[in-house]
C-alpha cells in the first residue's frame, strides 16, 4: 500500500488516499477520526474501505462507479495497521474499526477473514468491529457468517451491525440503493435470530432526505425496540446527492426539532441523532469524494 495524500484535522478526521496495487486506478480511502471534543484516548475510530469503488451505486454516495473489485484481507487490514502505526499503537478506551468507507462489506468475503485477524493487530486495544451495510441479498451468506464471528470473537458488545435503511417505502429504498436487498421484514427477522442479550442493538440508519418517506408506524410495527436502535443522520452533500436532487432534511448549521424522534420513542426505540461536524463537510470527508477529486485532479 502506498499512501498518496492525506487531508483533514486532528480534531475531526484525517482522510488518507492510498494506492493498493500497481495500477493508479486501484485507489481507496481510509479515515482516522475522533468524535469532536472527545480525545483519542477515550474514543478512536478507524474507517476502512473494502472494495475499489462500489457496485451498489447508492444515489447519494460518491463511492459508486468505476467499480474494480474487492480488496484482499491484507489490503483491508493494511489500512488499520497504517493508522495504528502512525499513532504508535496508542491505548484508547474505545477503538472502533468501521467497515463503512468505500464498498459494500457483505459483497467481499475477505471482510470475514479480516475480522478474524482484527483483534490480533489492534493490540494493546480490544477493537469493536462495525459493519455498515445495505444488506444485499447476494451477501446474505456472509451476513450469517459474520454473526457467527461476532459470537466467537466479539462478544459482550464489541460488535456493531448497522443497516442502511433510509426509507420505509420499499420502492423508494430500491431507487436510492439500487441493489437487490433484504426487505424491512427480512431485516427484522434476521435481527431476531442474530441478536443476543449481551449484544449491542442493531442500528437502523436513516439519512433523512426531503420527499423520502420514513414512517415511524412502519418501523414500530416491524422492528423490535429491544433489539434495534434507530440512528438519524443528514444526507451528506455529495456530488451524486446533488446531481440526483436528494436534499437533506437536517442541517449541519442549526439544531432542529425532529418529530420522527418523539414518534419513535413512543414506540420504545432508542433514537440517536448524529448530525456530525461542519468541518467534516468542508474537508470533503464523505465516502468516495477524495478518490473522485484525486482522479479529476490527475487527468
C-alpha positions as CSV (number, residue, x, y, z in Angstrom):
1,X,0.0,0.0,0.0
2,X,1.3,3.5,-0.9
3,X,-0.3,6.5,0.7
4,X,-0.6,9.2,-1.9
5,X,-2.2,12.0,0.1
6,X,-4.0,12.9,3.2
7,X,-6.1,15.8,4.5
8,X,-8.2,16.8,7.4
9,X,-7.6,17.9,11.0
10,X,-6.6,16.2,14.3
11,X,-9.8,17.5,15.9
12,X,-12.1,15.7,13.5
13,X,-10.8,13.4,10.8
14,X,-7.7,12.7,8.8
15,X,-8.5,11.1,5.4
16,X,-5.9,9.0,3.7
17,X,-5.9,8.2,0.0
18,X,-3.9,5.1,-0.9
19,X,-3.0,3.1,-4.0
20,X,-3.2,-0.6,-3.2
21,X,-1.8,-2.1,-6.4
22,X,0.4,-1.1,-9.3
23,X,-2.4,0.4,-11.2
24,X,-3.3,4.1,-10.5
25,X,-6.9,3.0,-10.7
26,X,-6.8,0.8,-7.5
27,X,-7.4,3.6,-5.0
28,X,-9.1,3.6,-1.7
29,X,-9.8,6.0,1.2
30,X,-9.5,5.3,4.9
31,X,-10.0,7.5,7.9
32,X,-8.5,8.2,11.3
33,X,-11.2,10.1,13.2
34,X,-12.5,11.2,16.6
35,X,-15.8,12.5,17.9
36,X,-15.5,16.3,18.2
37,X,-14.5,17.2,21.7
38,X,-13.5,13.6,22.7
39,X,-9.8,12.8,22.8
40,X,-8.5,9.7,21.1
41,X,-7.5,8.2,24.4
42,X,-11.3,8.0,25.1
43,X,-12.7,7.1,21.7
44,X,-11.0,6.4,18.4
45,X,-12.4,5.3,15.0
46,X,-10.6,3.9,12.0
47,X,-12.9,3.7,9.0
48,X,-11.7,1.3,6.2
49,X,-12.6,0.5,2.6
50,X,-13.5,-3.0,1.4
51,X,-13.8,-2.5,-2.3
52,X,-12.4,-0.4,-5.1
53,X,-15.4,1.8,-5.8
54,X,-18.8,0.2,-5.0
55,X,-21.2,-1.9,-7.2
56,X,-24.3,-0.7,-5.3
57,X,-24.2,2.8,-6.6
58,X,-26.4,4.5,-4.0
59,X,-27.9,7.7,-5.4
60,X,-26.5,9.8,-2.6
61,X,-23.0,8.4,-2.3
62,X,-19.8,9.2,-4.3
63,X,-18.2,5.8,-3.7
64,X,-20.1,4.2,-6.6
65,X,-18.9,4.0,-10.1
66,X,-15.7,2.7,-11.6
67,X,-16.0,-0.5,-9.5
68,X,-12.8,-2.5,-9.8
69,X,-13.5,-5.4,-7.4
70,X,-12.7,-6.5,-3.9
71,X,-9.8,-5.7,-1.6
72,X,-7.9,-8.7,-0.2
73,X,-7.8,-9.4,3.5
74,X,-4.3,-8.0,3.7
75,X,-5.3,-4.8,1.8
76,X,-8.2,-4.3,4.3
77,X,-6.0,-4.8,7.3
78,X,-3.2,-2.7,5.9
79,X,-5.4,0.4,6.4
80,X,-5.9,-0.4,10.1
81,X,-2.2,-1.1,10.5
82,X,-1.2,2.2,8.9
83,X,-3.3,4.3,11.2
84,X,-2.3,2.2,14.3
85,X,1.4,2.6,13.4
86,X,1.1,6.3,12.8
87,X,-0.2,6.6,16.3
88,X,2.4,4.2,17.8
89,X,-0.3,1.7,18.7
90,X,-1.6,4.1,21.4
91,X,-4.0,2.9,24.0
92,X,-7.6,4.1,23.9
93,X,-10.7,3.2,26.0
94,X,-12.7,2.5,22.8
95,X,-11.3,1.6,19.4
96,X,-13.9,1.3,16.7
97,X,-13.0,-0.3,13.4
98,X,-15.7,0.7,11.0
99,X,-16.1,-1.2,7.7
100,X,-18.0,1.6,6.1
101,X,-15.9,3.7,3.7
102,X,-15.8,2.6,0.0
103,X,-17.6,-0.6,-0.9
104,X,-20.3,-2.9,0.3
105,X,-18.7,-5.1,3.0
106,X,-21.1,-8.1,2.6
107,X,-20.1,-8.5,-1.1
108,X,-16.5,-9.2,-0.1
109,X,-15.7,-12.4,1.7
110,X,-12.3,-11.1,2.6
111,X,-14.0,-9.0,5.2
112,X,-14.8,-12.1,7.2
113,X,-11.1,-13.2,7.1
114,X,-10.0,-9.7,8.2
115,X,-12.4,-9.7,11.1
116,X,-10.8,-12.9,12.4
117,X,-7.4,-11.3,12.5
118,X,-8.6,-7.9,13.7
119,X,-8.1,-8.5,17.5
120,X,-4.5,-9.5,17.0
121,X,-3.4,-6.4,15.0
122,X,-5.2,-3.9,17.2
123,X,-3.3,-4.7,20.4
124,X,-2.9,-3.3,23.0
125,X,-6.6,-2.4,22.4
126,X,-9.7,-4.6,22.1
127,X,-11.4,-3.4,19.0
128,X,-15.1,-3.0,18.4
129,X,-15.8,-4.0,14.9
130,X,-18.7,-2.3,13.0
131,X,-20.2,-3.4,9.7
132,X,-22.4,-0.9,7.9
133,X,-24.3,-2.5,5.0
134,X,-27.2,-2.1,2.6
135,X,-27.9,-5.8,3.3
136,X,-27.7,-7.1,-0.3
137,X,-29.3,-10.5,-0.9
138,X,-26.1,-11.6,-2.6
139,X,-24.2,-11.1,0.6
140,X,-26.7,-12.8,3.0
141,X,-24.5,-15.9,3.5
142,X,-21.6,-13.6,4.5
143,X,-24.0,-11.8,6.9
144,X,-24.8,-15.1,8.6
145,X,-21.1,-16.0,8.9
146,X,-20.4,-12.5,10.3
147,X,-23.0,-13.2,13.0
148,X,-21.0,-16.4,13.9
149,X,-17.7,-14.5,14.0
150,X,-19.4,-11.9,16.3
151,X,-20.4,-14.6,18.7
152,X,-17.0,-16.2,18.9
153,X,-14.6,-13.2,18.7
154,X,-16.5,-10.0,19.5
155,X,-18.8,-10.9,22.4
156,X,-20.2,-8.6,25.1
157,X,-21.0,-5.6,22.9
158,X,-17.7,-5.5,20.9
159,X,-19.5,-5.7,17.6
160,X,-22.0,-3.4,15.9
161,X,-24.1,-4.1,12.9
162,X,-25.7,-1.2,11.1
163,X,-28.3,-1.5,8.3
164,X,-28.6,1.5,5.9
165,X,-32.3,1.6,5.6
166,X,-33.0,5.3,4.6
167,X,-36.7,4.9,3.8
168,X,-39.7,2.8,5.0
169,X,-41.0,2.6,1.4
170,X,-39.5,-0.5,-0.3
171,X,-39.8,1.1,-3.8
172,X,-38.0,4.2,-2.7
173,X,-35.3,2.1,-0.9
174,X,-34.7,0.3,-4.3
175,X,-34.4,3.7,-6.1
176,X,-32.0,5.1,-3.5
177,X,-30.0,1.9,-3.2
178,X,-30.3,0.0,-6.5
179,X,-29.3,-3.5,-5.4
180,X,-31.5,-6.4,-4.5
181,X,-31.5,-6.2,-0.8
182,X,-33.3,-7.6,2.3
183,X,-36.8,-6.1,2.9
184,X,-37.6,-4.4,6.1
185,X,-39.4,-7.6,7.3
186,X,-36.4,-9.7,6.4
187,X,-34.1,-7.3,8.3
188,X,-36.3,-7.6,11.3
189,X,-36.5,-11.4,11.0
190,X,-32.7,-11.7,10.8
191,X,-32.3,-9.4,13.8
192,X,-34.5,-11.7,15.9
193,X,-32.2,-14.6,15.1
194,X,-28.9,-12.6,15.3
195,X,-29.3,-10.6,18.5
196,X,-28.2,-12.0,21.9
197,X,-28.7,-10.4,25.3
198,X,-25.1,-9.3,25.6
199,X,-25.0,-7.7,22.1
200,X,-25.3,-4.1,21.1
201,X,-28.6,-3.3,19.5
202,X,-28.7,-3.4,15.7
203,X,-28.6,0.1,14.2
204,X,-31.2,1.1,11.6
205,X,-29.7,4.1,9.9
206,X,-31.9,6.7,8.1
207,X,-30.3,9.6,6.3
208,X,-33.3,11.8,6.2
209,X,-34.0,13.3,2.8
210,X,-36.7,15.6,1.6
211,X,-39.6,13.8,-0.1
212,X,-38.3,10.4,1.1
213,X,-40.9,8.6,3.3
214,X,-39.8,7.5,6.8
215,X,-42.9,6.3,8.6
216,X,-42.5,5.7,12.4
217,X,-45.5,3.4,12.4
218,X,-44.0,1.1,9.9
219,X,-40.7,1.0,11.9
220,X,-42.7,0.4,15.1
221,X,-44.7,-2.4,13.8
222,X,-41.9,-4.3,12.1
223,X,-38.9,-3.9,14.4
224,X,-38.4,-4.8,18.0
225,X,-37.1,-1.8,20.1
226,X,-35.4,-4.3,22.4
227,X,-33.1,-5.4,19.6
228,X,-32.9,-2.4,17.3
229,X,-31.9,1.2,17.7
230,X,-32.7,4.0,15.2
231,X,-30.0,6.4,14.0
232,X,-30.9,9.5,12.2
233,X,-28.4,11.4,10.1
234,X,-28.4,14.1,7.4
235,X,-27.8,13.3,3.8
236,X,-24.2,14.3,3.1
237,X,-23.8,16.9,0.3
238,X,-22.1,14.6,-2.1
239,X,-21.8,15.2,-5.8
240,X,-24.2,12.4,-6.5
241,X,-26.8,13.5,-4.0
242,X,-26.8,17.0,-5.6
243,X,-26.9,15.5,-9.1
244,X,-29.9,13.3,-8.2
245,X,-31.7,16.1,-6.3
246,X,-31.5,14.4,-2.9
247,X,-31.7,17.2,-0.3
248,X,-31.2,16.6,3.4
249,X,-34.0,17.3,5.8
250,X,-31.4,18.1,8.5
251,X,-29.0,21.0,8.7
252,X,-25.4,20.9,9.9
253,X,-25.7,24.6,10.9
254,X,-28.5,24.6,13.4
255,X,-30.4,22.4,15.8
256,X,-33.8,21.2,14.7
257,X,-36.8,19.6,16.3
258,X,-37.4,16.2,14.6
259,X,-41.0,14.9,15.0
260,X,-39.8,11.5,13.9
261,X,-37.7,11.2,17.0
262,X,-40.5,11.6,19.5
263,X,-42.8,9.3,17.5
264,X,-40.2,6.5,17.5
265,X,-39.5,7.0,21.2
266,X,-43.2,6.5,21.8
267,X,-42.7,3.0,20.3
268,X,-39.9,2.4,22.8
269,X,-36.9,2.9,20.5
270,X,-33.7,4.4,21.5
271,X,-33.0,7.1,18.9
272,X,-29.6,8.5,18.1
273,X,-29.4,11.8,16.1
274,X,-26.0,12.2,14.6
275,X,-25.5,15.5,12.8
276,X,-21.7,15.5,12.5
277,X,-19.5,18.5,12.3
278,X,-19.5,21.2,9.6
279,X,-15.7,20.8,9.4
280,X,-16.2,17.3,8.1
281,X,-18.2,18.7,5.2
282,X,-15.7,21.4,4.5
283,X,-12.8,18.9,4.1
284,X,-15.0,16.7,1.8
285,X,-14.9,13.7,4.2
286,X,-17.8,11.8,2.6
287,X,-17.3,8.4,1.1
288,X,-15.7,8.4,-2.3
289,X,-15.1,12.1,-2.5
290,X,-11.3,12.0,-2.1
291,X,-10.8,9.3,-4.7
292,X,-13.1,11.1,-7.1
293,X,-11.4,14.5,-6.7
294,X,-8.0,12.9,-6.9
295,X,-8.8,11.2,-10.2
296,X,-10.1,14.5,-11.6
297,X,-7.0,16.4,-10.5
298,X,-4.7,13.8,-12.1
299,X,-6.4,14.0,-15.5
